[in-house]
């Protein structure tokens, strides 16, 4: 059941009726017609903008449309009143039995309630994390991992066929640096004193890798030149780091469907094939770029390069794909990787990048647009920085990592569930303050606690009822069980769940799920407190089992939706607070 979609369908049906009666012209588009909660709850349960958006194309006054439409809507038994407000908005109040039907639908559909169909089975590839395989994941990767994983789960819930993918950046110079760093730890494992030069990785996480290399090859690489051991150590170290990254992701509850190696693009003809595809479309040429912004012409050495005509697809400047010395730019394998995704047949691509990759957005969009002839949209989501504090002070970097705070540092402090929820309490492109003390605080100001407490309270009601031999009975629910304003407000929140899923999925914005859960929890806590003030509003009555069976339907429905929403965020709902 999707109440907002049902009422919007009613509005569209009545608009067609007005057209048939000659009160509206034919040929109008109803795409912009919306049914939403009113800005002020005192104005009604729902509102529609139909008259406002149709007035101009219909060449008539909004109120004229609104009055005819309101009269037509009022004929439906689900509509208690339809009132025209302001210049032409229509405020709707729904019949009491509508709310009863919503709560019953939640119970009947269970965790399928709210599951959408806007994805229509189309395939989407969500690429996220994609950290260099040179060490453990840090806190910035953590935010990208949580965001990407929640987005993938949200799209799956909204009807998409989702592939979760990790792009392994194992083809660049950084893996050579990793190999040299591991070689130093290898020498250290043999009892030699070593010095980490600038640019190498000094973190303790490489100590066991060096020891493992020693166990594998013994002293075979001692006093050997780099060309003897570099390739083998690079492969060994990359595999070790990928295993470490997989373990980090598992701690956070993140699973990938596919890992794609950048290295697999080199020497296989895949980069050449991608550029040939662009060349066939007239998008590759030999040319000289203008000096970058901020560089004086005298400081710029113009060189002919192989360029991608990305300006033809919305970019600011054309981009080099091959240097004047014949080597590939960093952009070339990225084009090839996305060409591979396009040829795999995805209907949509989503990349989750850190904020420091903002300069790559336009060029990647241009590349995918050119490669797919505009048929495969690419949405790039940037995750902003996370500021960590504890005891009022910046949280110190990890000795194990050497230079940064790791994912494990964060999860060890607060657990995976809290980590994930907090990472989604801000929009992905907004900076996030992560205060270890605040996120463990048991107060309304801590959204993690507030939502979990609502679920735990609902669970406690259901345990108490079960101990009495009572289970929620949705078929016995009556209008009067939802007559209290707090109960009706909670039912209205439950009704809004499918709409929120759709909005969040359309915008690729999983943070909206966290926001919704907080509002739902607030509505449930309000009803709970009503029971403290008025015993008649409680959920369980030891002397009336039939009434208890009806009253416990609402907390059960609330627990279902909270649990479903937390599941999308990758957070385990708590049955009782610890």
ChimeraX attribute file (.defattr): number of C-alpha atoms within 10 A of each C-alpha:
attribute: neighborCount
match mode: 1-to-1
recipient: residues
	/A:1	19
	/A:2	18
	/A:3	20
	/A:4	19
	/A:5	15
	/A:6	12
	/A:7	22
	/A:8	19
	/A:9	14
	/A:10	16
	/A:11	22
	/A:12	18
	/A:13	14
	/A:14	20
	/A:15	23
	/A:16	18
	/A:17	15
	/A:18	18
	/A:19	15
	/A:20	12
	/A:21	10
	/A:22	10
	/A:23	16
	/A:24	20
	/A:25	15
	/A:26	12
	/A:27	9
	/A:28	13
	/A:29	10
	/A:30	14
	/A:31	9
	/A:32	11
	/A:33	16
	/A:34	18
	/A:35	23
	/A:36	17
	/A:37	17
	/A:38	17
	/A:39	10
	/A:40	9
	/A:41	10
	/A:42	8
	/A:43	16
	/A:44	18
	/A:45	17
	/A:46	21
	/A:47	24
	/A:48	24
	/A:49	18
	/A:50	25
	/A:51	27
	/A:52	19
	/A:53	19
	/A:54	21
	/A:55	18
	/A:56	11
	/A:57	11
	/A:58	17
	/A:59	10
	/A:60	14
	/A:61	15
	/A:62	22
	/A:63	20
	/A:64	15
	/A:65	23
	/A:66	26
	/A:67	19
	/A:68	17
	/A:69	24
	/A:70	24
	/A:71	15
	/A:72	18
	/A:73	24
	/A:74	17
	/A:75	13
	/A:76	14
	/A:77	12
	/A:78	18
	/A:79	17
	/A:80	14
	/A:81	19
	/A:82	23
	/A:83	20
	/A:84	23
	/A:85	14
	/A:86	8
	/A:87	13
	/A:88	22
	/A:89	23
	/A:90	28
	/A:91	24
	/A:92	26
	/A:93	17
	/A:94	20
	/A:95	16
	/A:96	17
	/A:97	15
	/A:98	18
	/A:99	25
	/A:100	22
	/A:101	20
	/A:102	21
	/A:103	24
	/A:104	21
	/A:105	18
	/A:106	25
	/A:107	23
	/A:108	15
	/A:109	14
	/A:110	16
	/A:111	18
	/A:112	15
	/A:113	21
	/A:114	25
	/A:115	22
	/A:116	22
	/A:117	14
	/A:118	16
	/A:119	19
	/A:120	11
	/A:121	14
	/A:122	13
	/A:123	19
	/A:124	25
	/A:125	23
	/A:126	24
	/A:127	25
	/A:128	26
	/A:129	26
	/A:130	21
	/A:131	23
	/A:132	20
	/A:133	23
	/A:134	24
	/A:135	22
	/A:136	28
	/A:137	27
	/A:138	21
	/A:139	21
	/A:140	21
	/A:141	23
	/A:142	24
	/A:143	25
	/A:144	26
	/A:145	30
	/A:146	27
	/A:147	29
	/A:148	28
	/A:149	26
	/A:150	27
	/A:151	26
	/A:152	28
	/A:153	20
	/A:154	28
	/A:155	29
	/A:156	22
	/A:157	23
	/A:158	24
	/A:159	19
	/A:160	24
	/A:161	18
	/A:162	23
	/A:163	18
	/A:164	21
	/A:165	21
	/A:166	20
	/A:167	19
	/A:168	19
	/A:169	19
	/A:170	21
	/A:171	17
	/A:172	12
	/A:173	9
	/A:174	16
	/A:175	22
	/A:176	21
	/A:177	17
	/A:178	26
	/A:179	26
	/A:180	21
	/A:181	26
	/A:182	27
	/A:183	27
	/A:184	23
	/A:185	28
	/A:186	29
	/A:187	20
	/A:188	17
	/A:189	19
	/A:190	15
	/A:191	9
	/A:192	10
	/A:193	10
	/A:194	12
	/A:195	11
	/A:196	13
	/A:197	9
	/A:198	7
	/A:199	10
	/A:200	17
	/A:201	22
	/A:202	22
	/A:203	18
	/A:204	15
	/A:205	18
	/A:206	26
	/A:207	18
	/A:208	15
	/A:209	20
	/A:210	25
	/A:211	19
	/A:212	18
	/A:213	22
	/A:214	21
	/A:215	12
	/A:216	11
	/A:217	11
	/A:218	13
	/A:219	14
	/A:220	11
	/A:221	18
	/A:222	14
	/A:223	8
	/A:224	10
	/A:225	9
	/A:226	13
	/A:227	8
	/A:228	11
	/A:229	16
	/A:230	19
	/A:231	14
	/A:232	12
	/A:233	24
	/A:234	21
	/A:235	16
	/A:236	18
	/A:237	28
	/A:238	23
	/A:239	13
	/A:240	20
	/A:241	22
	/A:242	19
	/A:243	14
	/A:244	18
	/A:245	21
	/A:246	17
	/A:247	16
	/A:248	20
	/A:249	22
	/A:250	13
	/A:251	16
	/A:252	22
	/A:253	16
	/A:254	17
	/A:255	15
	/A:256	16
	/A:257	9
	/A:258	12
	/A:259	14
	/A:260	16
	/A:261	15
	/A:262	17
	/A:263	14
	/A:264	16
	/A:265	19
	/A:266	15
	/A:267	9
	/A:268	10
	/A:269	11
	/A:270	18
	/A:271	22
	/A:272	16
	/A:273	14
	/A:274	21
	/A:275	21
	/A:276	14
	/A:277	17
	/A:278	21
	/A:279	14
	/A:280	9
	/A:281	12
	/A:282	12
	/A:283	21
	/A:284	21
	/A:285	16
	/A:286	12
	/A:287	15
	/A:288	15
	/A:289	16
	/A:290	14
	/A:291	14
	/A:292	10
	/A:293	6
	/A:294	6
	/A:295	10
	/A:296	9
	/A:297	11
	/A:298	8
	/A:299	8
	/A:300	11
	/A:301	11
	/A:302	13
	/A:303	12
	/A:304	16
	/A:305	19
	/A:306	20
	/A:307	19
	/A:308	28
	/A:309	23
	/A:310	23
	/A:311	15
	/A:312	15
	/A:313	20
	/A:314	15
	/A:315	18
	/A:316	11
	/A:317	16
	/A:318	23
	/A:319	21
	/A:320	25
	/A:321	23
	/A:322	19
	/A:323	14
	/A:324	12
	/A:325	8
	/A:326	10
	/A:327	10
	/A:328	16
	/A:329	14
	/A:330	13
	/A:331	18
	/A:332	20
	/A:333	23
	/A:334	19
	/A:335	23
	/A:336	25
	/A:337	21
	/A:338	20
	/A:339	23
	/A:340	17
	/A:341	18
	/A:342	21
	/A:343	11
	/A:344	10
	/A:345	13
	/A:346	17
	/A:347	18
	/A:348	19
	/A:349	21
	/A:350	20
	/A:351	20
	/A:352	22
	/A:353	24
	/A:354	22
	/A:355	18
	/A:356	11
	/A:357	12
	/A:358	13
	/A:359	9
	/A:360	13
	/A:361	17
	/A:362	17
	/A:363	23
	/A:364	22
	/A:365	23
	/A:366	22
	/A:367	30
	/A:368	23
	/A:369	20
	/A:370	23
	/A:371	24
	/A:372	17
	/A:373	12
	/A:374	14
	/A:375	13
	/A:376	20
	/A:377	18
	/A:378	23
	/A:379	17
	/A:380	21
	/A:381	22
	/A:382	21
	/A:383	26
	/A:384	20
	/A:385	20
	/A:386	17
	/A:387	14
	/A:388	19
	/A:389	16
	/A:390	13
	/A:391	10
	/A:392	10
	/A:393	9
	/A:394	11
	/A:395	17
	/A:396	13
	/A:397	15
	/A:398	17
	/A:399	14
	/A:400	17
	/A:401	20
	/A:402	14
	/A:403	14
	/A:404	18
	/A:405	21
	/A:406	24
	/A:407	25
	/A:408	21
	/A:409	19
	/A:410	20
	/A:411	19
	/A:412	12
	/A:413	13
	/A:414	14
	/A:415	14
	/A:416	21
	/A:417	19
	/A:418	20
	/A:419	24
	/A:420	25
	/A:421	24
	/A:422	21
	/A:423	24
	/A:424	22
	/A:425	19
	/A:426	18
	/A:427	17
	/A:428	24
	/A:429	13
	/A:430	13
	/A:431	14
	/A:432	20
	/A:433	15
	/A:434	18
	/A:435	18
	/A:436	19
	/A:437	13
	/A:438	15
	/A:439	19
	/A:440	14
	/A:441	14
	/A:442	14
	/A:443	13
	/A:444	14
	/A:445	11
	/A:446	15
	/A:447	25
	/A:448	25
	/A:449	21
	/A:450	21
	/A:451	29
	/A:452	25
	/A:453	22
	/A:454	29
	/A:455	27
	/A:456	19
	/A:457	21
	/A:458	25
	/A:459	19
	/A:460	15
	/A:461	16
	/A:462	23
	/A:463	15
	/A:464	15
	/A:465	21
	/A:466	13
	/A:467	9
	/A:468	14
	/A:469	10
	/A:470	20
	/A:471	21
	/A:472	23
	/A:473	19
	/A:474	23
	/A:475	14
	/A:476	14
	/A:477	22
	/A:478	16
	/A:479	15
	/A:480	11
	/A:481	18
	/A:482	22
	/A:483	14
	/A:484	13
	/A:485	11
	/A:486	19
	/A:487	22
	/A:488	19
	/A:489	21
	/A:490	27
	/A:491	25
	/A:492	21
	/A:493	22
	/A:494	28
	/A:495	24
	/A:496	20
	/A:497	24
	/A:498	19
	/A:499	20
	/A:500	17
	/A:501	24
	/A:502	22
	/A:503	16
	/A:504	18
	/A:505	26
	/A:506	14
	/A:507	10
	/A:508	21
	/A:509	20
	/A:510	29
	/A:511	21
	/A:512	20
	/A:513	25
	/A:514	24
	/A:515	17
	/A:516	20
	/A:517	25
	/A:518	23
	/A:519	17
	/A:520	25
	/A:521	25
	/A:522	19
	/A:523	22
	/A:524	27
	/A:525	21
	/A:526	15
	/A:527	24
	/A:528	20
	/A:529	13
	/A:530	18
	/A:531	14
	/A:532	11
	/A:533	11
	/A:534	9
	/A:535	11
	/A:536	11
	/A:537	19
	/A:538	18
	/A:539	24
	/A:540	23
	/A:541	16
	/A:542	12
	/A:543	8
	/A:544	9
	/A:545	16
	/A:546	16
	/A:547	19
	/A:548	21
	/A:549	24
	/A:550	21
	/A:551	25
	/A:552	23
	/A:553	25
	/A:554	29
	/A:555	24
	/A:556	24
	/A:557	28
	/A:558	26
	/A:559	26
	/A:560	22
	/A:561	24
	/A:562	27
	/A:563	21
	/A:564	23
	/A:565	22
	/A:566	22
	/A:567	16
	/A:568	22
	/A:569	26
	/A:570	20
	/A:571	22
	/A:572	15
	/A:573	20
	/A:574	17
	/A:575	17
	/A:576	14
	/A:577	12
	/A:578	5
